[in-house]
Amino acid sequence: MESKAILRYARLTPRKARRVVDLVRGKNAGEALMALKFMPYRGAHYVAKVLRSAIANAEQKNADAEKMRIESAFVDEGPVMKRMEPRSMGRANTIKKRMSHITILLSDE
């Protein structure tokens, strides 16, 4: 049985989120949650939130959450908020505030 959870528009750059997702991909769900709890990265909080949601979705389908494994986990790029920063001599720099879409798919196979 499969279970899926998606966090959209997370205010975290996809590059930083992928660093965390790559560490938990393929692990047991409970094992991954424990690993995420002690990671020093800011993205670990977001990935743990999605993983807990996927586990809850699996429990709604009467699947055994302890046997679930992270089948696939990936991060897509969301929209980019563009802000302008004034510079000298009337110029401006663009600041890009990136967003992520984090997807986790659990499977018991």
The first five atom37 places (N, CA, C, CB, O) and aatype in JSON, in Angstrom:
{
  "aatype": [12, 6, 15, 11, 0, 9, 10, 1, 18, 0, 1, 10, 16, 14, 1, 11, 0, 1, 1, 19, 19, 3, 10, 19, 1, 7, 11, 2, 0, 7, 6, 0, 10, 12, 0, 10, 11, 13, 12, 14, 18, 1, 7, 0, 8, 18, 19, 0, 11, 19, 10, 1, 15, 0, 9, 0, 2, 0, 6, 5, 11, 2, 0, 3, 0, 6, 11, 12, 1, 9, 6, 15, 0, 13, 19, 3, 6, 7, 14, 19, 12, 11, 1, 12, 6, 14, 1, 15, 12, 7, 1, 0, 2, 16, 9, 11, 11, 1, 12, 15, 8, 9, 16, 9, 10, 10, 15, 3, 6],
  "atom_mask": [
    [1, 1, 1, 1, 1],
    [1, 1, 1, 1, 1],
    [1, 1, 1, 1, 1],
    [1, 1, 1, 1, 1],
    [1, 1, 1, 1, 1],
    [1, 1, 1, 1, 1],
    [1, 1, 1, 1, 1],
    [1, 1, 1, 1, 1],
    [1, 1, 1, 1, 1],
    [1, 1, 1, 1, 1],
    [1, 1, 1, 1, 1],
    [1, 1, 1, 1, 1],
    [1, 1, 1, 1, 1],
    [1, 1, 1, 1, 1],
    [1, 1, 1, 1, 1],
    [1, 1, 1, 1, 1],
    [1, 1, 1, 1, 1],
    [1, 1, 1, 1, 1],
    [1, 1, 1, 1, 1],
    [1, 1, 1, 1, 1],
    [1, 1, 1, 1, 1],
    [1, 1, 1, 1, 1],
    [1, 1, 1, 1, 1],
    [1, 1, 1, 1, 1],
    [1, 1, 1, 1, 1],
    [1, 1, 1, 0, 1],
    [1, 1, 1, 1, 1],
    [1, 1, 1, 1, 1],
    [1, 1, 1, 1, 1],
    [1, 1, 1, 0, 1],
    [1, 1, 1, 1, 1],
    [1, 1, 1, 1, 1],
    [1, 1, 1, 1, 1],
    [1, 1, 1, 1, 1],
    [1, 1, 1, 1, 1],
    [1, 1, 1, 1, 1],
    [1, 1, 1, 1, 1],
    [1, 1, 1, 1, 1],
    [1, 1, 1, 1, 1],
    [1, 1, 1, 1, 1],
    [1, 1, 1, 1, 1],
    [1, 1, 1, 1, 1],
    [1, 1, 1, 0, 1],
    [1, 1, 1, 1, 1],
    [1, 1, 1, 1, 1],
    [1, 1, 1, 1, 1],
    [1, 1, 1, 1, 1],
    [1, 1, 1, 1, 1],
    [1, 1, 1, 1, 1],
    [1, 1, 1, 1, 1],
    [1, 1, 1, 1, 1],
    [1, 1, 1, 1, 1],
    [1, 1, 1, 1, 1],
    [1, 1, 1, 1, 1],
    [1, 1, 1, 1, 1],
    [1, 1, 1, 1, 1],
    [1, 1, 1, 1, 1],
    [1, 1, 1, 1, 1],
    [1, 1, 1, 1, 1],
    [1, 1, 1, 1, 1],
    [1, 1, 1, 1, 1],
    [1, 1, 1, 1, 1],
    [1, 1, 1, 1, 1],
    [1, 1, 1, 1, 1],
    [1, 1, 1, 1, 1],
    [1, 1, 1, 1, 1],
    [1, 1, 1, 1, 1],
    [1, 1, 1, 1, 1],
    [1, 1, 1, 1, 1],
    [1, 1, 1, 1, 1],
    [1, 1, 1, 1, 1],
    [1, 1, 1, 1, 1],
    [1, 1, 1, 1, 1],
    [1, 1, 1, 1, 1],
    [1, 1, 1, 1, 1],
    [1, 1, 1, 1, 1],
    [1, 1, 1, 1, 1],
    [1, 1, 1, 0, 1],
    [1, 1, 1, 1, 1],
    [1, 1, 1, 1, 1],
    [1, 1, 1, 1, 1],
    [1, 1, 1, 1, 1],
    [1, 1, 1, 1, 1],
    [1, 1, 1, 1, 1],
    [1, 1, 1, 1, 1],
    [1, 1, 1, 1, 1],
    [1, 1, 1, 1, 1],
    [1, 1, 1, 1, 1],
    [1, 1, 1, 1, 1],
    [1, 1, 1, 0, 1],
    [1, 1, 1, 1, 1],
    [1, 1, 1, 1, 1],
    [1, 1, 1, 1, 1],
    [1, 1, 1, 1, 1],
    [1, 1, 1, 1, 1],
    [1, 1, 1, 1, 1],
    [1, 1, 1, 1, 1],
    [1, 1, 1, 1, 1],
    [1, 1, 1, 1, 1],
    [1, 1, 1, 1, 1],
    [1, 1, 1, 1, 1],
    [1, 1, 1, 1, 1],
    [1, 1, 1, 1, 1],
    [1, 1, 1, 1, 1],
    [1, 1, 1, 1, 1],
    [1, 1, 1, 1, 1],
    [1, 1, 1, 1, 1],
    [1, 1, 1, 1, 1],
    [1, 1, 1, 1, 1]
  ],
  "atom_positions": [
    [[0.84, -1.17, 0.0], [0.0, 0.0, 0.0], [0.89, 1.25, 0.0], [-0.96, -0.01, 1.22], [1.92, 1.3, 0.67]],
    [[0.48, 2.22, -0.74], [1.27, 3.45, -0.85], [0.56, 4.61, -0.17], [1.53, 3.8, -2.32], [-0.67, 4.63, -0.06]],
    [[1.35, 5.54, 0.3], [0.84, 6.75, 0.94], [1.71, 7.91, 0.48], [0.85, 6.61, 2.5], [2.92, 7.78, 0.34]],
    [[1.06, 9.06, 0.26], [1.78, 10.2, -0.31], [1.43, 11.47, 0.46], [1.45, 10.37, -1.81], [0.3, 11.64, 0.92]],
    [[2.4, 12.36, 0.58], [2.16, 13.68, 1.18], [3.0, 14.71, 0.45], [2.5, 13.67, 2.71], [4.13, 14.45, 0.06]],
    [[2.41, 15.9, 0.27], [3.1, 16.98, -0.45], [3.01, 18.25, 0.38], [2.48, 17.2, -1.87], [1.94, 18.62, 0.87]],
    [[4.14, 18.92, 0.53], [4.17, 20.25, 1.14], [4.5, 21.22, 0.02], [5.21, 20.34, 2.33], [5.58, 21.16, -0.57]],
    [[3.58, 22.12, -0.25], [3.78, 23.06, -1.34], [4.09, 24.46, -0.78], [2.54, 23.11, -2.26], [3.63, 24.82, 0.31]],
    [[4.85, 25.21, -1.53], [5.2, 26.6, -1.2], [5.96, 26.73, 0.11], [3.95, 27.44, -1.14], [5.72, 27.67, 0.87]],
    [[6.86, 25.81, 0.39], [7.7, 25.92, 1.59], [8.75, 27.0, 1.34], [8.39, 24.54, 1.93], [9.4, 27.01, 0.3]],
    [[8.9, 27.9, 2.29], [9.86, 29.01, 2.12], [11.27, 28.52, 2.45], [9.48, 30.22, 3.03], [11.87, 28.92, 3.44]],
    [[11.76, 27.66, 1.58], [13.07, 27.05, 1.72], [13.57, 26.82, 0.31], [13.02, 25.71, 2.56], [12.81, 26.37, -0.55]],
    [[14.82, 27.11, 0.06], [15.32, 26.93, -1.29], [15.38, 25.43, -1.62], [16.73, 27.58, -1.45], [15.68, 24.62, -0.74]],
    [[15.1, 25.06, -2.86], [15.11, 23.65, -3.23], [16.47, 22.99, -3.01], [14.71, 23.5, -4.68], [16.54, 21.8, -2.69]],
    [[17.53, 23.74, -3.18], [18.87, 23.18, -3.0], [19.09, 22.73, -1.55], [19.93, 24.21, -3.39], [19.66, 21.67, -1.31]],
    [[18.63, 23.53, -0.6], [18.79, 23.18, 0.81], [17.85, 22.05, 1.21], [18.54, 24.41, 1.69], [18.19, 21.23, 2.07]],
    [[16.68, 22.0, 0.6], [15.73, 20.93, 0.91], [16.22, 19.6, 0.33], [14.34, 21.27, 0.36], [16.06, 18.56, 0.97]],
    [[16.81, 19.63, -0.85], [17.3, 18.39, -1.48], [18.43, 17.75, -0.67], [17.79, 18.68, -2.9], [18.57, 16.53, -0.64]],
    [[19.22, 18.59, -0.01], [20.32, 18.08, 0.81], [19.77, 17.17, 1.92], [21.13, 19.26, 1.43], [20.38, 16.15, 2.23]],
    [[18.64, 17.55, 2.49], [18.04, 16.77, 3.57], [17.3, 15.55, 3.01], [17.07, 17.64, 4.39], [17.42, 14.45, 3.56]],
    [[16.56, 15.73, 1.92], [15.77, 14.65, 1.34], [16.67, 13.52, 0.86], [14.91, 15.18, 0.17], [16.31, 12.35, 0.97]],
    [[17.84, 13.85, 0.34], [18.76, 12.83, -0.14], [19.26, 11.93, 1.0], [19.95, 13.48, -0.83], [19.6, 10.77, 0.76]],
    [[19.31, 12.47, 2.22], [19.79, 11.69, 3.36], [18.77, 10.67, 3.87], [20.17, 12.62, 4.47], [19.15, 9.67, 4.47]],
    [[17.46, 10.93, 3.65], [16.44, 10.03, 4.2], [15.8, 9.13, 3.15], [15.37, 10.84, 4.87], [15.06, 8.22, 3.51]],
    [[16.06, 9.36, 1.89], [15.44, 8.56, 0.83], [15.84, 7.09, 0.97], [15.84, 9.1, -0.56], [17.03, 6.77, 1.1]],
    [[14.85, 6.19, 0.93], [15.11, 4.76, 1.02], [15.12, 4.2, 2.43], [0.0, 0.0, 0.0], [15.19, 2.98, 2.61]],
    [[15.04, 5.06, 3.44], [15.07, 4.59, 4.84], [13.68, 4.19, 5.31], [15.65, 5.68, 5.76], [12.67, 4.51, 4.69]],
    [[13.65, 3.49, 6.43], [12.42, 3.16, 7.12], [11.82, 4.48, 7.64], [12.67, 2.13, 8.28], [12.56, 5.39, 8.01]],
    [[10.49, 4.59, 7.67], [9.84, 5.85, 8.04], [10.19, 6.28, 9.47], [8.32, 5.71, 7.91], [10.51, 7.45, 9.7]],
    [[10.13, 5.35, 10.43], [10.45, 5.7, 11.82], [11.9, 6.07, 11.99], [0.0, 0.0, 0.0], [12.24, 6.99, 12.74]],
    [[12.76, 5.34, 11.3], [14.2, 5.61, 11.33], [14.5, 6.99, 10.75], [14.98, 4.52, 10.54], [15.33, 7.72, 11.29]],
    [[13.82, 7.34, 9.67], [14.03, 8.64, 9.03], [13.56, 9.78, 9.92], [13.29, 8.69, 7.68], [14.22, 10.82, 10.0]],
    [[12.42, 9.59, 10.61], [11.93, 10.62, 11.53], [12.93, 10.89, 12.65], [10.57, 10.21, 12.12], [13.15, 12.04, 13.03]],
    [[13.52, 9.82, 13.17], [14.49, 9.98, 14.24], [15.74, 10.7, 13.73], [14.88, 8.6, 14.84], [16.31, 11.54, 14.42]],
    [[16.17, 10.36, 12.52], [17.34, 11.01, 11.94], [17.07, 12.49, 11.69], [17.74, 10.32, 10.62], [17.93, 13.34, 11.93]],
    [[15.86, 12.82, 11.21], [15.51, 14.21, 10.93], [15.45, 15.04, 12.21], [14.17, 14.28, 10.2], [15.75, 16.24, 12.19]],
    [[15.07, 14.42, 13.3], [14.95, 15.14, 14.57], [16.28, 15.71, 15.02], [14.39, 14.22, 15.65], [16.33, 16.77, 15.65]],
    [[17.37, 15.02, 14.7], [18.69, 15.44, 15.18], [19.56, 16.09, 14.11], [19.4, 14.28, 15.75], [20.73, 16.36, 14.35]],
    [[19.01, 16.33, 12.93], [19.79, 16.99, 11.87], [19.88, 18.48, 12.15], [19.16, 16.74, 10.47], [18.91, 19.08, 12.62]],
    [[21.03, 19.09, 11.88], [21.19, 20.51, 12.16], [20.64, 21.43, 11.07], [22.64, 20.81, 12.36], [20.71, 22.65, 11.2]],
    [[20.09, 20.85, 9.99], [19.64, 21.67, 8.87], [18.23, 22.2, 9.09], [19.69, 20.87, 7.57], [17.4, 21.54, 9.72]],
    [[17.97, 23.4, 8.57], [16.65, 24.01, 8.69], [15.61, 23.22, 7.89], [16.69, 25.46, 8.22], [14.44, 23.16, 8.28]],
    [[16.04, 22.63, 6.79], [15.13, 21.87, 5.94], [14.62, 20.6, 6.59], [0.0, 0.0, 0.0], [13.6, 20.06, 6.16]],
    [[15.3, 20.12, 7.62], [14.89, 18.89, 8.3], [13.51, 19.07, 8.94], [15.93, 18.5, 9.38], [12.73, 18.12, 9.01]],
    [[13.21, 20.27, 9.41], [11.91, 20.55, 10.02], [10.79, 20.37, 8.99], [11.88, 21.99, 10.6], [9.77, 19.75, 9.29]],
    [[10.98, 20.9, 7.78], [9.98, 20.8, 6.73], [9.8, 19.36, 6.25], [10.37, 21.7, 5.54], [8.67, 18.91, 6.06]],
    [[10.9, 18.65, 6.07], [10.84, 17.27, 5.59], [10.18, 16.37, 6.64], [12.26, 16.75, 5.24], [9.41, 15.48, 6.3]],
    [[10.47, 16.61, 7.92], [9.85, 15.84, 8.99], [8.34, 16.08, 9.02], [10.47, 16.2, 10.35], [7.56, 15.16, 9.27]],
    [[7.94, 17.3, 8.75], [6.52, 17.64, 8.73], [5.79, 16.86, 7.63], [6.33, 19.15, 8.53], [4.69, 16.34, 7.85]],
    [[6.39, 16.78, 6.45], [5.8, 16.05, 5.33], [5.79, 14.55, 5.63], [6.57, 16.33, 4.01], [4.82, 13.86, 5.33]],
    [[6.86, 14.05, 6.22], [6.95, 12.62, 6.54], [5.89, 12.22, 7.57], [8.36, 12.28, 7.06], [5.27, 11.17, 7.44]],
    [[5.69, 13.05, 8.58], [4.64, 12.76, 9.57], [3.26, 12.75, 8.91], [4.67, 13.81, 10.71], [2.4, 11.94, 9.26]],
    [[3.05, 13.63, 7.96], [1.79, 13.67, 7.23], [1.59, 12.42, 6.39], [1.72, 14.91, 6.34], [0.49, 11.87, 6.34]],
    [[2.65, 11.95, 5.74], [2.57, 10.73, 4.93], [2.29, 9.52, 5.81], [3.87, 10.51, 4.13], [1.54, 8.62, 5.41]],
    [[2.88, 9.48, 7.0], [2.64, 8.38, 7.93], [1.18, 8.4, 8.4], [3.6, 8.46, 9.15], [0.54, 7.35, 8.49]],
    [[0.66, 9.59, 8.68], [-0.74, 9.72, 9.1], [-1.68, 9.3, 7.97], [-1.04, 11.17, 9.53], [-2.71, 8.68, 8.23]],
    [[-1.33, 9.63, 6.73], [-2.14, 9.21, 5.59], [-2.14, 7.68, 5.46], [-1.61, 9.85, 4.29], [-3.16, 7.09, 5.12]],
    [[-1.0, 7.05, 5.74], [-0.91, 5.6, 5.67], [-1.77, 4.96, 6.76], [0.55, 5.14, 5.81], [-2.42, 3.94, 6.53]],
    [[-1.76, 5.56, 7.94], [-2.57, 5.01, 9.04], [-4.06, 5.14, 8.74], [-2.24, 5.72, 10.35], [-4.85, 4.31, 9.19]],
    [[-4.45, 6.17, 8.0], [-5.85, 6.32, 7.59], [-6.28, 5.2, 6.65], [-6.06, 7.68, 6.92], [-7.45, 4.82, 6.6]],
    [[-5.32, 4.67, 5.9], [-5.59, 3.56, 4.98], [-5.4, 2.2, 5.66], [-4.68, 3.65, 3.75], [-5.37, 1.17, 4.99]],
    [[-5.26, 2.19, 6.98], [-5.07, 0.98, 7.79], [-3.8, 0.23, 7.44], [-6.27, 0.06, 7.63], [-3.76, -1.0, 7.5]],
    [[-2.77, 0.94, 7.06], [-1.47, 0.32, 6.8], [-0.63, 0.39, 8.07], [-0.74, 1.03, 5.61], [-0.85, 1.24, 8.93]],
    [[0.33, -0.51, 8.2], [1.21, -0.53, 9.36], [2.32, 0.51, 9.15], [1.81, -1.95, 9.59], [3.18, 0.34, 8.28]],
    [[2.29, 1.56, 9.94], [3.23, 2.67, 9.75], [4.67, 2.26, 10.04], [2.84, 3.84, 10.63], [5.6, 2.84, 9.48]],
    [[4.87, 1.27, 10.92], [6.23, 0.87, 11.27], [6.93, 0.11, 10.14], [6.21, 0.01, 12.51], [8.16, 0.08, 10.08]],
    [[6.16, -0.49, 9.25], [6.74, -1.24, 8.13], [6.94, -0.37, 6.89], [5.85, -2.43, 7.78], [7.52, -0.83, 5.9]],
    [[6.48, 0.86, 6.94], [6.56, 1.74, 5.77], [8.0, 2.18, 5.52], [5.66, 2.97, 5.96], [8.78, 2.38, 6.45]],
    [[8.31, 2.32, 4.24], [9.64, 2.73, 3.81], [9.47, 3.9, 2.85], [10.41, 1.55, 3.14], [8.48, 3.96, 2.12]],
    [[10.42, 4.81, 2.84], [10.35, 5.96, 1.92], [10.73, 5.47, 0.53], [11.3, 7.14, 2.39], [11.9, 5.26, 0.22]],
    [[9.71, 5.28, -0.29], [9.9, 4.77, -1.64], [10.53, 5.83, -2.53], [8.56, 4.31, -2.23], [11.52, 5.57, -3.21]],
    [[9.96, 7.02, -2.51], [10.55, 8.11, -3.28], [10.32, 9.42, -2.54], [9.94, 8.18, -4.71], [9.29, 9.61, -1.88]],
    [[11.27, 10.29, -2.65], [11.2, 11.62, -2.03], [11.93, 12.58, -2.94], [11.81, 11.63, -0.59], [13.07, 12.34, -3.33]],
    [[11.27, 13.66, -3.28], [11.91, 14.62, -4.17], [11.43, 16.03, -3.87], [11.64, 14.27, -5.64], [10.41, 16.24, -3.22]],
    [[12.2, 16.98, -4.36], [11.91, 18.4, -4.14], [11.85, 19.09, -5.5], [12.99, 19.06, -3.22], [12.79, 19.02, -6.29]],
    [[10.73, 19.74, -5.75], [10.57, 20.53, -6.97], [10.66, 22.01, -6.62], [9.23, 20.21, -7.67], [10.41, 22.41, -5.48]],
    [[11.01, 22.8, -7.61], [11.1, 24.24, -7.4], [9.73, 24.87, -7.51], [12.07, 24.88, -8.41], [8.98, 24.6, -8.45]],
    [[9.41, 25.73, -6.55], [8.14, 26.45, -6.56], [8.35, 27.82, -7.18], [0.0, 0.0, 0.0], [9.36, 28.07, -7.83]],
    [[7.39, 28.71, -6.99], [7.53, 30.07, -7.51], [8.64, 30.84, -6.8], [6.21, 30.82, -7.39], [9.06, 30.48, -5.7]],
    [[9.1, 31.89, -7.43], [10.19, 32.7, -6.88], [9.65, 34.11, -6.64], [11.42, 32.73, -7.85], [9.12, 34.75, -7.54]],
    [[9.81, 34.58, -5.39], [9.45, 35.97, -5.09], [10.66, 36.83, -5.42], [9.01, 36.15, -3.59], [11.77, 36.56, -4.96]],
    [[10.45, 37.86, -6.22], [11.56, 38.72, -6.61], [11.45, 40.05, -5.86], [11.57, 38.95, -8.14], [10.4, 40.69, -5.85]],
    [[12.54, 40.44, -5.24], [12.6, 41.69, -4.49], [13.77, 42.5, -5.02], [12.74, 41.44, -2.96], [14.77, 41.94, -5.47]],
    [[13.66, 43.8, -4.95], [14.72, 44.68, -5.44], [15.46, 45.28, -4.25], [14.15, 45.8, -6.36], [14.87, 45.67, -3.25]],
    [[16.79, 45.34, -4.39], [17.64, 45.91, -3.37], [18.37, 47.11, -4.0], [18.65, 44.85, -2.8], [19.07, 46.94, -5.0]],
    [[18.23, 48.29, -3.43], [18.9, 49.45, -4.01], [20.42, 49.36, -3.88], [18.41, 50.72, -3.35], [20.95, 48.92, -2.86]],
    [[21.11, 49.79, -4.91], [22.57, 49.82, -4.94], [23.01, 51.24, -5.28], [23.15, 48.78, -5.97], [22.19, 52.14, -5.48]],
    [[24.29, 51.41, -5.34], [24.81, 52.76, -5.58], [24.55, 53.2, -7.02], [26.31, 52.81, -5.28], [24.34, 52.38, -7.91]],
    [[24.57, 54.51, -7.22], [24.42, 55.16, -8.53], [23.1, 54.79, -9.22], [25.58, 54.78, -9.42], [23.06, 54.68, -10.44]],
    [[22.04, 54.6, -8.43], [20.72, 54.38, -9.01], [20.47, 52.98, -9.53], [0.0, 0.0, 0.0], [19.44, 52.73, -10.15]],
    [[21.39, 52.09, -9.3], [21.2, 50.71, -9.78], [20.4, 49.9, -8.76], [22.57, 50.03, -10.05], [20.1, 50.37, -7.66]],
    [[20.06, 48.66, -9.14], [19.33, 47.78, -8.23], [19.76, 46.34, -8.47], [17.79, 47.94, -8.43], [20.06, 45.94, -9.59]],
    [[19.79, 45.58, -7.39], [20.04, 44.16, -7.48], [18.74, 43.41, -7.22], [21.15, 43.72, -6.46], [17.88, 43.88, -6.47]],
    [[18.58, 42.25, -7.85], [17.4, 41.42, -7.62], [17.71, 40.37, -6.56], [16.94, 40.75, -8.95], [18.73, 39.68, -6.64]],
    [[16.84, 40.25, -5.59], [16.95, 39.2, -4.58], [15.86, 38.19, -4.9], [16.82, 39.77, -3.11], [14.68, 38.54, -4.99]],
    [[16.25, 36.93, -5.06], [15.28, 35.88, -5.39], [15.01, 35.05, -4.14], [15.8, 34.98, -6.55], [15.92, 34.42, -3.6]],
    [[13.77, 35.06, -3.69], [13.37, 34.27, -2.53], [12.64, 33.04, -3.06], [12.46, 35.1, -1.53], [11.48, 33.11, -3.47]],
    [[13.35, 31.92, -3.06], [12.85, 30.71, -3.7], [11.95, 29.9, -2.77], [14.0, 29.86, -4.18], [12.07, 29.96, -1.55]],
    [[11.06, 29.13, -3.39], [10.16, 28.24, -2.66], [10.31, 26.82, -3.18], [8.69, 28.72, -2.77], [10.79, 26.6, -4.29]],
    [[9.87, 25.85, -2.36], [10.01, 24.44, -2.71], [8.67, 23.73, -2.59], [11.05, 23.76, -1.82], [7.79, 24.13, -1.83]],
    [[8.53, 22.65, -3.37], [7.43, 21.7, -3.21], [8.08, 20.37, -2.84], [6.55, 21.58, -4.54], [8.82, 19.79, -3.64]],
    [[7.82, 19.89, -1.63], [8.45, 18.66, -1.13], [7.41, 17.52, -1.19], [9.0, 18.86, 0.35], [6.31, 17.66, -0.66]],
    [[7.78, 16.42, -1.82], [6.9, 15.27, -1.97], [7.55, 14.01, -1.4], [6.54, 15.06, -3.46], [8.72, 13.73, -1.68]],
    [[6.79, 13.26, -0.61], [7.29, 12.0, -0.05], [6.25, 10.92, -0.32], [7.58, 12.13, 1.49], [5.06, 11.09, -0.06]],
    [[6.74, 9.78, -0.83], [5.88, 8.63, -1.13], [6.36, 7.46, -0.28], [5.89, 8.28, -2.66], [7.52, 7.04, -0.39]],
    [[5.46, 6.93, 0.56], [5.78, 5.78, 1.41], [5.19, 4.51, 0.81], [5.25, 6.0, 2.84], [4.13, 4.54, 0.18]],
    [[5.87, 3.41, 1.0], [5.39, 2.11, 0.54], [5.76, 1.05, 1.55], [5.97, 1.77, -0.86], [6.79, 1.15, 2.22]],
    [[4.92, 0.02, 1.68], [5.22, -1.05, 2.63], [5.81, -2.28, 1.96], [3.96, -1.44, 3.38], [5.94, -3.33, 2.59]],
    [[6.17, -2.18, 0.73], [6.72, -3.32, -0.01], [8.22, -3.38, 0.08], [6.3, -3.27, -1.47], [8.84, -4.28, -0.49]]
  ]
}
